[in-house]
Amino acid sequence: MIKSFRDIEAYQRSKQLYPQVVKLTKDFPPAGFHLRDQVCRSGNAIHSDIAEGYGRSVSEFKMYLTRALGSNNETISHLEDARNANFCAASEADSLITEYTIVGKQIYRLKEHWH
């Protein structure tokens, strides 16, 4: 039963993933500074948007979930770019991409079933 935004699985999972993104990006080379900033911002925005939208009207919350899903997809794209540019270990990026893919599915299902 969801009594708070903290009870939402997508919120919990993305909140747990964020420190892993920060850790992964801390050793990006100087050429990857812009990408580090982008992926950290988008990774943080996922759970922030869920928290911010929770408790609002149904239509407003769904709008925030749409934003969270967009930030999730952006995070995946940035992680793919970091992997392809060899800014990090491919296995670490792939692991995070897999986890964020799950988060995206969770957000999508939540949006579809929220009433």
TIVO-2410 file (N, C-alpha, C; in nm, 3 decimals):
# residues 115
REC num residu      c1      c2      c3 atome chaine
REC   1      M   0.083  -0.118   0.000     N      A
REC   1      M   0.000   0.000   0.000    CA      A
REC   1      M   0.088   0.125   0.000     C      A
REC   2      I   0.055   0.218  -0.085     N      A
REC   2      I   0.134   0.341  -0.098    CA      A
REC   2      I   0.073   0.449  -0.008     C      A
REC   3      K   0.149   0.488   0.093     N      A
REC   3      K   0.106   0.594   0.184    CA      A
REC   3      K   0.190   0.720   0.170     C      A
REC   4      S   0.302   0.706   0.100     N      A
REC   4      S   0.398   0.815   0.083    CA      A
REC   4      S   0.476   0.790  -0.046     C      A
REC   5      F   0.536   0.893  -0.100     N      A
REC   5      F   0.619   0.874  -0.219    CA      A
REC   5      F   0.732   0.777  -0.190     C      A
REC   6      R   0.772   0.767  -0.064     N      A
REC   6      R   0.880   0.674  -0.027    CA      A
REC   6      R   0.840   0.528  -0.043     C      A
REC   7      D   0.710   0.501  -0.054     N      A
REC   7      D   0.661   0.365  -0.071    CA      A
REC   7      D   0.661   0.321  -0.217     C      A
REC   8      I   0.686   0.410  -0.308     N      A
REC   8      I   0.682   0.380  -0.451    CA      A
REC   8      I   0.814   0.313  -0.492     C      A
REC   9      E   0.803   0.194  -0.549     N      A
REC   9      E   0.923   0.116  -0.584    CA      A
REC   9      E   1.016   0.189  -0.679     C      A
REC  10      A   0.962   0.258  -0.778     N      A
REC  10      A   1.046   0.331  -0.873    CA      A
REC  10      A   1.124   0.441  -0.801     C      A
REC  11      Y   1.061   0.505  -0.705     N      A
REC  11      Y   1.130   0.607  -0.624    CA      A
REC  11      Y   1.244   0.541  -0.548     C      A
REC  12      Q   1.214   0.432  -0.478     N      A
REC  12      Q   1.315   0.364  -0.397    CA      A
REC  12      Q   1.434   0.318  -0.481     C      A
REC  13      R   1.404   0.257  -0.594     N      A
REC  13      R   1.510   0.202  -0.678    CA      A
REC  13      R   1.597   0.312  -0.737     C      A
REC  14      S   1.534   0.417  -0.789     N      A
REC  14      S   1.614   0.525  -0.849    CA      A
REC  14      S   1.693   0.600  -0.743     C      A
REC  15      K   1.638   0.611  -0.624     N      A
REC  15      K   1.710   0.676  -0.514    CA      A
REC  15      K   1.834   0.594  -0.476     C      A
REC  16      Q   1.822   0.461  -0.480     N      A
REC  16      Q   1.936   0.374  -0.449    CA      A
REC  16      Q   2.040   0.374  -0.561     C      A
REC  17      L   1.996   0.396  -0.683     N      A
REC  17      L   2.088   0.396  -0.796    CA      A
REC  17      L   2.171   0.525  -0.805     C      A
REC  18      Y   2.114   0.634  -0.757     N      A
REC  18      Y   2.181   0.763  -0.773    CA      A
REC  18      Y   2.325   0.764  -0.720     C      A
REC  19      P   2.352   0.716  -0.597     N      A
REC  19      P   2.492   0.715  -0.551    CA      A
REC  19      P   2.584   0.633  -0.640     C      A
REC  20      Q   2.530   0.529  -0.703     N      A
REC  20      Q   2.612   0.448  -0.794    CA      A
REC  20      Q   2.650   0.528  -0.919     C      A
REC  21      V   2.559   0.612  -0.964     N      A
REC  21      V   2.589   0.699  -1.079    CA      A
REC  21      V   2.696   0.799  -1.042     C      A
REC  22      V   2.684   0.858  -0.925     N      A
REC  22      V   2.784   0.955  -0.879    CA      A
REC  22      V   2.921   0.888  -0.870     C      A
REC  23      K   2.924   0.768  -0.814     N      A
REC  23      K   3.050   0.694  -0.801    CA      A
REC  23      K   3.109   0.661  -0.938     C      A
REC  24      L   3.024   0.615  -1.030     N      A
REC  24      L   3.070   0.580  -1.165    CA      A
REC  24      L   3.132   0.701  -1.236     C      A
REC  25      T   3.070   0.816  -1.218     N      A
REC  25      T   3.112   0.934  -1.295    CA      A
REC  25      T   3.226   1.013  -1.232     C      A
REC  26      K   3.259   0.985  -1.108     N      A
REC  26      K   3.361   1.068  -1.041    CA      A
REC  26      K   3.498   1.059  -1.107     C      A
REC  27      D   3.524   0.951  -1.178     N      A
REC  27      D   3.654   0.935  -1.244    CA      A
REC  27      D   3.650   0.958  -1.394     C      A
REC  28      F   3.541   1.020  -1.441     N      A
REC  28      F   3.537   1.056  -1.584    CA      A
REC  28      F   3.654   1.150  -1.614     C      A
REC  29      P   3.711   1.139  -1.733     N      A
REC  29      P   3.820   1.231  -1.770    CA      A
REC  29      P   3.765   1.372  -1.788     C      A
REC  30      P   3.853   1.472  -1.791     N      A
REC  30      P   3.807   1.610  -1.810    CA      A
REC  30      P   3.716   1.628  -1.932     C      A
REC  31      A   3.741   1.554  -2.037     N      A
REC  31      A   3.658   1.566  -2.157    CA      A
REC  31      A   3.514   1.520  -2.131     C      A
REC  32      G   3.494   1.444  -2.025     N      A
REC  32      G   3.360   1.395  -1.994    CA      A
REC  32      G   3.288   1.473  -1.885     C      A
REC  33      F   3.344   1.590  -1.850     N      A
REC  33      F   3.283   1.668  -1.741    CA      A
REC  33      F   3.137   1.701  -1.771     C      A
REC  34      H   3.109   1.745  -1.892     N      A
REC  34      H   2.972   1.783  -1.927    CA      A
REC  34      H   2.878   1.664  -1.915     C      A
REC  35      L   2.924   1.547  -1.954     N      A
REC  35      L   2.841   1.427  -1.948    CA      A
REC  35      L   2.820   1.384  -1.802     C      A
REC  36      R   2.924   1.401  -1.721     N      A
REC  36      R   2.911   1.370  -1.578    CA      A
REC  36      R   2.801   1.454  -1.517     C      A
REC  37      D   2.804   1.583  -1.546     N      A
REC  37      D   2.704   1.675  -1.493    CA      A
REC  37      D   2.563   1.635  -1.539     C      A
REC  38      Q   2.551   1.604  -1.666     N      A
REC  38      Q   2.421   1.569  -1.725    CA      A
REC  38      Q   2.364   1.441  -1.664     C      A
REC  39      V   2.445   1.337  -1.653     N      A
REC  39      V   2.394   1.209  -1.604    CA      A
REC  39      V   2.361   1.218  -1.454     C      A
REC  40      C   2.436   1.295  -1.380     N      A
REC  40      C   2.405   1.311  -1.238    CA      A
REC  40      C   2.275   1.390  -1.220     C      A
REC  41      R   2.256   1.492  -1.301     N      A
REC  41      R   2.132   1.570  -1.292    CA      A
REC  41      R   2.010   1.488  -1.331     C      A
REC  42      S   2.020   1.416  -1.441     N      A
REC  42      S   1.904   1.337  -1.485    CA      A
REC  42      S   1.877   1.223  -1.388     C      A
REC  43      G   1.982   1.161  -1.335     N      A
REC  43      G   1.963   1.053  -1.238    CA      A
REC  43      G   1.897   1.101  -1.111     C      A
REC  44      N   1.930   1.221  -1.069     N      A
REC  44      N   1.870   1.279  -0.949    CA      A
REC  44      N   1.726   1.323  -0.974     C      A
REC  45      A   1.696   1.364  -1.094     N      A
REC  45      A   1.563   1.416  -1.127    CA      A
REC  45      A   1.456   1.308  -1.122     C      A
REC  46      I   1.492   1.183  -1.143     N      A
REC  46      I   1.393   1.075  -1.148    CA      A
REC  46      I   1.316   1.068  -1.017     C      A
REC  47      H   1.385   1.040  -0.909     N      A
REC  47      H   1.315   1.027  -0.781    CA      A
REC  47      H   1.267   1.162  -0.729     C      A
REC  48      S   1.334   1.269  -0.765     N      A
REC  48      S   1.288   1.402  -0.724    CA      A
REC  48      S   1.153   1.435  -0.785     C      A
REC  49      D   1.134   1.403  -0.913     N      A
REC  49      D   1.005   1.430  -0.978    CA      A
REC  49      D   0.894   1.344  -0.918     C      A
REC  50      I   0.923   1.220  -0.886     N      A
REC  50      I   0.822   1.134  -0.823    CA      A
REC  50      I   0.781   1.194  -0.688     C      A
REC  51      A   0.880   1.235  -0.610     N      A
REC  51      A   0.851   1.293  -0.479    CA      A
REC  51      A   0.773   1.425  -0.493     C      A
REC  52      E   0.814   1.509  -0.586     N      A
REC  52      E   0.750   1.639  -0.602    CA      A
REC  52      E   0.605   1.625  -0.649     C      A
REC  53      G   0.579   1.529  -0.735     N      A
REC  53      G   0.444   1.514  -0.789    CA      A
REC  53      G   0.348   1.440  -0.699     C      A
REC  54      Y   0.402   1.359  -0.608     N      A
REC  54      Y   0.315   1.279  -0.522    CA      A
REC  54      Y   0.228   1.371  -0.435     C      A
REC  55      G   0.103   1.335  -0.422     N      A
REC  55      G   0.012   1.413  -0.338    CA      A
REC  55      G  -0.061   1.523  -0.413     C      A
REC  56      R  -0.026   1.543  -0.537     N      A
REC  56      R  -0.097   1.639  -0.621    CA      A
REC  56      R  -0.215   1.568  -0.685     C      A
REC  57      S  -0.286   1.637  -0.769     N      A
REC  57      S  -0.398   1.575  -0.837    CA      A
REC  57      S  -0.347   1.460  -0.924     C      A
REC  58      V  -0.438   1.372  -0.963     N      A
REC  58      V  -0.401   1.257  -1.046    CA      A
REC  58      V  -0.333   1.303  -1.175     C      A
REC  59      S  -0.392   1.401  -1.242     N      A
REC  59      S  -0.334   1.447  -1.369    CA      A
REC  59      S  -0.198   1.512  -1.349     C      A
REC  60      E  -0.182   1.587  -1.240     N      A
REC  60      E  -0.051   1.648  -1.213    CA      A
REC  60      E   0.053   1.543  -1.180     C      A
REC  61      F   0.016   1.445  -1.098     N      A
REC  61      F   0.112   1.340  -1.064    CA      A
REC  61      F   0.156   1.264  -1.189     C      A
REC  62      K   0.062   1.236  -1.276     N      A
REC  62      K   0.097   1.167  -1.401    CA      A
REC  62      K   0.192   1.251  -1.486     C      A
REC  63      M   0.175   1.383  -1.481     N      A
REC  63      M   0.267   1.472  -1.554    CA      A
REC  63      M   0.408   1.459  -1.495     C      A
REC  64      Y   0.417   1.455  -1.362     N      A
REC  64      Y   0.548   1.439  -1.297    CA      A
REC  64      Y   0.607   1.302  -1.327     C      A
REC  65      L   0.522   1.201  -1.336     N      A
REC  65      L   0.572   1.068  -1.372    CA      A
REC  65      L   0.625   1.068  -1.515     C      A
REC  66      T   0.559   1.143  -1.603     N      A
REC  66      T   0.608   1.156  -1.741    CA      A
REC  66      T   0.746   1.221  -1.741     C      A
REC  67      R   0.764   1.323  -1.659     N      A
REC  67      R   0.896   1.388  -1.647    CA      A
REC  67      R   0.999   1.290  -1.593     C      A
REC  68      A   0.960   1.214  -1.490     N      A
REC  68      A   1.052   1.117  -1.431    CA      A
REC  68      A   1.093   1.013  -1.534     C      A
REC  69      L   0.998   0.969  -1.615     N      A
REC  69      L   1.029   0.872  -1.720    CA      A
REC  69      L   1.124   0.932  -1.823     C      A
REC  70      G   1.102   1.058  -1.857     N      A
REC  70      G   1.193   1.126  -1.949    CA      A
REC  70      G   1.334   1.136  -1.893     C      A
REC  71      S   1.345   1.172  -1.765     N      A
REC  71      S   1.476   1.178  -1.701    CA      A
REC  71      S   1.541   1.041  -1.693     C      A
REC  72      N   1.460   0.939  -1.672     N      A
REC  72      N   1.512   0.803  -1.669    CA      A
REC  72      N   1.571   0.765  -1.805     C      A
REC  73      N   1.496   0.794  -1.910     N      A
REC  73      N   1.546   0.764  -2.045    CA      A
REC  73      N   1.671   0.845  -2.077     C      A
REC  74      E   1.673   0.970  -2.032     N      A
REC  74      E   1.791   1.054  -2.053    CA      A
REC  74      E   1.913   0.994  -1.981     C      A
REC  75      T   1.891   0.945  -1.860     N      A
REC  75      T   2.000   0.883  -1.784    CA      A
REC  75      T   2.056   0.762  -1.858     C      A
REC  76      I   1.967   0.678  -1.910     N      A
REC  76      I   2.011   0.562  -1.987    CA      A
REC  76      I   2.094   0.607  -2.108     C      A
REC  77      S   2.047   0.707  -2.179     N      A
REC  77      S   2.118   0.757  -2.296    CA      A
REC  77      S   2.257   0.809  -2.259     C      A
REC  78      H   2.264   0.884  -2.149     N      A
REC  78      H   2.394   0.937  -2.105    CA      A
REC  78      H   2.489   0.824  -2.064     C      A
REC  79      L   2.435   0.723  -1.997     N      A
REC  79      L   2.520   0.610  -1.958    CA      A
REC  79      L   2.572   0.535  -2.080     C      A
REC  80      E   2.489   0.522  -2.182     N      A
REC  80      E   2.534   0.461  -2.307    CA      A
REC  80      E   2.645   0.544  -2.371     C      A
REC  81      D   2.628   0.676  -2.370     N      A
REC  81      D   2.731   0.764  -2.426    CA      A
REC  81      D   2.862   0.751  -2.348     C      A
REC  82      A   2.852   0.746  -2.215     N      A
REC  82      A   2.973   0.733  -2.132    CA      A
REC  82      A   3.044   0.601  -2.161     C      A
REC  83      R   2.967   0.495  -2.174     N      A
REC  83      R   3.024   0.364  -2.206    CA      A
REC  83      R   3.091   0.367  -2.343     C      A
REC  84      N   3.021   0.423  -2.442     N      A
REC  84      N   3.073   0.424  -2.578    CA      A
REC  84      N   3.194   0.514  -2.595     C      A
REC  85      A   3.206   0.616  -2.509     N      A
REC  85      A   3.321   0.706  -2.513    CA      A
REC  85      A   3.436   0.655  -2.425     C      A
REC  86      N   3.416   0.538  -2.365     N      A
REC  86      N   3.517   0.478  -2.276    CA      A
REC  86      N   3.549   0.565  -2.156     C      A
REC  87      F   3.449   0.636  -2.105     N      A
REC  87      F   3.468   0.716  -1.984    CA      A
REC  87      F   3.457   0.630  -1.858     C      A
REC  88      C   3.405   0.507  -1.873     N      A
REC  88      C   3.386   0.418  -1.760    CA      A
REC  88      C   3.390   0.274  -1.810     C      A
REC  89      A   3.391   0.183  -1.716     N      A
REC  89      A   3.389   0.040  -1.752    CA      A
REC  89      A   3.253   0.006  -1.812     C      A
REC  90      A   3.256  -0.060  -1.925     N      A
REC  90      A   3.132  -0.097  -1.994    CA      A
REC  90      A   3.041  -0.181  -1.905     C      A
REC  91      S   3.099  -0.271  -1.828     N      A
REC  91      S   3.018  -0.358  -1.742    CA      A
REC  91      S   2.942  -0.279  -1.636     C      A
REC  92      E   3.006  -0.176  -1.581     N      A
REC  92      E   2.940  -0.092  -1.480    CA      A
REC  92      E   2.827  -0.011  -1.542     C      A
REC  93      A   2.853   0.045  -1.658     N      A
REC  93      A   2.748   0.122  -1.727    CA      A
REC  93      A   2.633   0.031  -1.765     C      A
REC  94      D   2.663  -0.087  -1.816     N      A
REC  94      D   2.559  -0.181  -1.856    CA      A
REC  94      D   2.473  -0.224  -1.738     C      A
REC  95      S   2.535  -0.244  -1.624     N      A
REC  95      S   2.461  -0.281  -1.505    CA      A
REC  95      S   2.362  -0.172  -1.465     C      A
REC  96      L   2.408  -0.047  -1.469     N      A
REC  96      L   2.319   0.065  -1.437    CA      A
REC  96      L   2.209   0.081  -1.542     C      A
REC  97      I   2.244   0.061  -1.667     N      A
REC  97      I   2.144   0.071  -1.774    CA      A
REC  97      I   2.034  -0.033  -1.752     C      A
REC  98      T   2.072  -0.154  -1.714     N      A
REC  98      T   1.974  -0.259  -1.685    CA      A
REC  98      T   1.883  -0.216  -1.570     C      A
REC  99      E   1.941  -0.162  -1.466     N      A
REC  99      E   1.862  -0.119  -1.350    CA      A
REC  99      E   1.768  -0.003  -1.386     C      A
REC 100      Y   1.818   0.093  -1.462     N      A
REC 100      Y   1.733   0.206  -1.502    CA      A
REC 100      Y   1.624   0.164  -1.601     C      A
REC 101      T   1.649   0.060  -1.676     N      A
REC 101      T   1.545   0.006  -1.763    CA      A
REC 101      T   1.429  -0.048  -1.679     C      A
REC 102      I   1.461  -0.112  -1.570     N      A
REC 102      I   1.358  -0.160  -1.477    CA      A
REC 102      I   1.282  -0.042  -1.417     C      A
REC 103      V   1.353   0.061  -1.375     N      A
REC 103      V   1.289   0.180  -1.319    CA      A
REC 103      V   1.191   0.240  -1.421     C      A
REC 104      G   1.233   0.248  -1.545     N      A
REC 104      G   1.147   0.303  -1.650    CA      A
REC 104      G   1.018   0.224  -1.662     C      A
REC 105      K   1.028   0.093  -1.658     N      A
REC 105      K   0.909   0.009  -1.666    CA      A
REC 105      K   0.819   0.029  -1.544     C      A
REC 106      Q   0.881   0.045  -1.428     N      A
REC 106      Q   0.803   0.069  -1.306    CA      A
REC 106      Q   0.728   0.202  -1.314     C      A
REC 107      I   0.795   0.306  -1.362     N      A
REC 107      I   0.731   0.437  -1.374    CA      A
REC 107      I   0.617   0.429  -1.474     C      A
REC 108      Y   0.641   0.364  -1.586     N      A
REC 108      Y   0.538   0.352  -1.690    CA      A
REC 108      Y   0.414   0.281  -1.635     C      A
REC 109      R   0.436   0.169  -1.566     N      A
REC 109      R   0.323   0.095  -1.509    CA      A
REC 109      R   0.249   0.178  -1.404     C      A
REC 110      L   0.324   0.249  -1.321     N      A
REC 110      L   0.263   0.333  -1.218    CA      A
REC 110      L   0.175   0.440  -1.284     C      A
REC 111      K   0.227   0.502  -1.386     N      A
REC 111      K   0.151   0.606  -1.457    CA      A
REC 111      K   0.023   0.550  -1.517     C      A
REC 112      E   0.032   0.432  -1.575     N      A
REC 112      E  -0.084   0.370  -1.640    CA      A
REC 112      E  -0.192   0.329  -1.539     C      A
REC 113      H  -0.152   0.295  -1.417     N      A
REC 113      H  -0.247   0.242  -1.320    CA      A
REC 113      H  -0.284   0.339  -1.207     C      A
REC 114      W  -0.226   0.457  -1.207     N      A
REC 114      W  -0.254   0.553  -1.098    CA      A
REC 114      W  -0.392   0.614  -1.120     C      A
REC 115      H  -0.471   0.617  -1.016     N      A
REC 115      H  -0.605   0.679  -1.026    CA      A
REC 115      H  -0.643   0.748  -0.898     C      A
***
